């Protein structure tokens, strides 16, 4: 394999497309496709930002060249930056880029980042400075980001077309680039644009650009899983990860939206509604989808950590602290011999069933049986006020012995110092039980007493049932209604008691009425829905930048309307289906609607004075598919548009 006789010198921060084109100008090759075949052994007229089969170029470089494999990718493309947001598996295969001849792998790895401008952009000041210093112009790598509007060195607006004749300064696919600061069509010298004022948004763009340069130099240690783990550490520190392990993605995204202006979010190519959508939230922090939103993740790094340097050195373990420690824990029973001593060796921890972040921990003394619980929440100070679960057998035996001797609750309170309310509650439970504990053994209540007590309870229950039944029946007869809701409002206590204890009688005397579903007036519904579809289509044609398709309209309907329109055929909803079909936009209608919007955007962003049909194609390849008749119609519109704008 013969080596190249020469290779052009490389300039600071030069785009690899510029290097290839400068070599082409110095070589005897008549066309760029010949140069591509000479350097890469590829037959193509395209000069891509990420060339493939680079191994062939390394093998053909002149003897003694200082370049190592990977040099061009690291210093003259943004391949290493994108590599930082690839998974480890994709990074391991990235070296394929320098040896495979096809572009399929490149399309898989580097495409879909939505990071770079479709047209090559220039700074007019850089063009003149480079020409004076090197005798030729070249493409700067930093200018090719789509979100960068002005040069970070001179604060001059970047351009991709001649300010004089509006001709694109570079051909599609970088097949021809500028070598002098003159327009290739009108040959007029490209004048230096006015310097932009120091607006905060441009400072923010330059800050993100600095972070991109830093990340581009750190691809050896950074990958998508690394970024994911660091952000998750910070989320744990900021309590955006639940105690049970749930990631609060939507809460973090909401906070990011609240702390950034719409202009700052627009720099990343996203808006608030997109960030808070279910689709984006589901993919957020997924390593396989990070490369599609590189700028947004750089924005997150700056927001959470302050800088890339802090991000790299940040370490915070994701581990839950043990609620109330390892123990032992003290007994809080005042009558226990272990009171105040840490003798409890075991505890029972339970998470809140409803999904909260609190943990309830229960402690029980093995000596006295006293049981209490405390609630713990991550990030909050431990509470010193326990909740008493059980007073323990020692306390119960003490109260029971005094009660058996004839003491009442107040006298027991005075004797022991226990809470009178707690004592009274316990004595009430004793009166309903069949057993009384003494200090020495278990004493049974006499059988005749138990039987009489049970009969009294049953008699009381029957009497209550009859009284409550009579109350509801009298109310029903007086008001001549048997509606349950009315009875519930008039006698809530009696109604609820009978529903719990005498439900069969309630169902017999006051049966529940079955709900009757109202019939749908499909004809009326069809008319209303048809009008709504026409209204939605009219609004979309005014506001939407995208082609109006079937689901563009369906997604604007309510869930009920969308479900019925999809479920009912044209026979049942004829007007709605007809309106939907009429509202769907074909490609010609969409292009006609888009002409004025695209022309206005080209004129404002790229400093075009006269918008041509070729300028529309450079913005969107969809215009290439225009029929001759549609092309004539668009050109007539542009002619009138340019005349109107020139009069302003």
Number of C-alpha atoms within 10 A of each C-alpha: 6 8 13 14 10 13 16 11 8 15 16 10 15 18 25 25 26 26 19 21 22 22 18 22 15 11 15 10 14 10 13 22 19 19 23 22 13 17 23 22 16 17 13 13 16 17 20 13 21 21 22 22 19 22 19 19 20 20 16 18 18 15 11 6 9 8 10 8 14 17 12 21 20 15 18 24 22 25 21 24 23 25 25 26 29 28 21 17 9 16 20 11 11 18 13 16 23 18 14 16 18 13 13 11 16 16 11 10 19 19 14 12 16 18 19 15 14 17 20 27 28 28 26 21 21 20 23 20 15 18 15 12 9 10 11 16 23 28 25 23 22 20 24 22 17 17 20 21 22 21 23 20 10 13 20 21 23 23 23 21 23 25 20 17 16 22 22 23 24 20 15 15 16 22 18 20 20 22 19 19 24 17 21 18 12 12 13 14 16 19 15 14 15 10 13 14 9 9 8 11 13 21 13 15 18 19 15 21 20 15 18 19 14 14 22 21 16 15 19 12 10 21 23 23 19 18 23 17 14 19 20 19 20 21 20 21 14 12 15 19 19 15 20 12 11 9 16 15 18 18 13 19 19 13 10 18 18 11 11 14 13 13 14 19 18 14 20 21 16 16 16 17 10 12 19 17 12 12 10 16 18 11 13 19 19 13 18 15 18 25 25 18 18 20 24 20 20 19 23 16 21 18 13 15 17 12 15 17 13 13 17 16 8 13 12 12 10 15 9 11 10 10 17 15 8 10 12 15 19 17 25 20 20 13 14 18 11 18 16 13 13 14 17 17 14 15 16 10 18 11 16 12 9 7 10 12 14 18 18 15 17 19 25 25 24 15 16 20 19 23 20 21 19 19 21 20 15 16 10 7 8 13 10 8 10 14 12 15 13 14 16 20 13 17 19 18 16 16 25 22 17 18 19 13 8 11 15 16 22 15 14 22 18 11 12 14 11 17 13 17 11 12 19 16 11 15 16 10 9 15 11 12 11 14 14 17 17 17 14 8 8 10 11 11 12 10 10 9 11 16 11 11 15 13 12 12 12 12 12 11 13 12 11 15 17 11 12 17 18 13 15 22 15 11 16 17 10 8 9 9 13 17 13 17 10 14 19 14 10 13 14 12 11 19 21 13 14 19 13 10 12 14 12 13 13 18 11 9 12 17 13 12 8 6 6 6 6 6 6 8 8 13 13 10 15 20 14 13 22 18 14 17 22 17 12 16 24 13 11 18 17 9 9 13 13 14 18 19 15 13 12 16 19 18 11 15 17 9 11 8 16 16 12 15 21 12 11 13 12 13 8 15 22 16 18 23 21 13 17 20 11 12 21 18 18 11 15 16 13 16 20 17 17 18 19 15 12 18 22 16 14 20 16 11 13 20 18 24 19 20 21 17 18 14 19 19 13 16 16 12 11 13 22 13 13 16 11 9 8 16 17 13 12 21 15 11 15 19 14 12 17 15 12 10 12 10 6 5
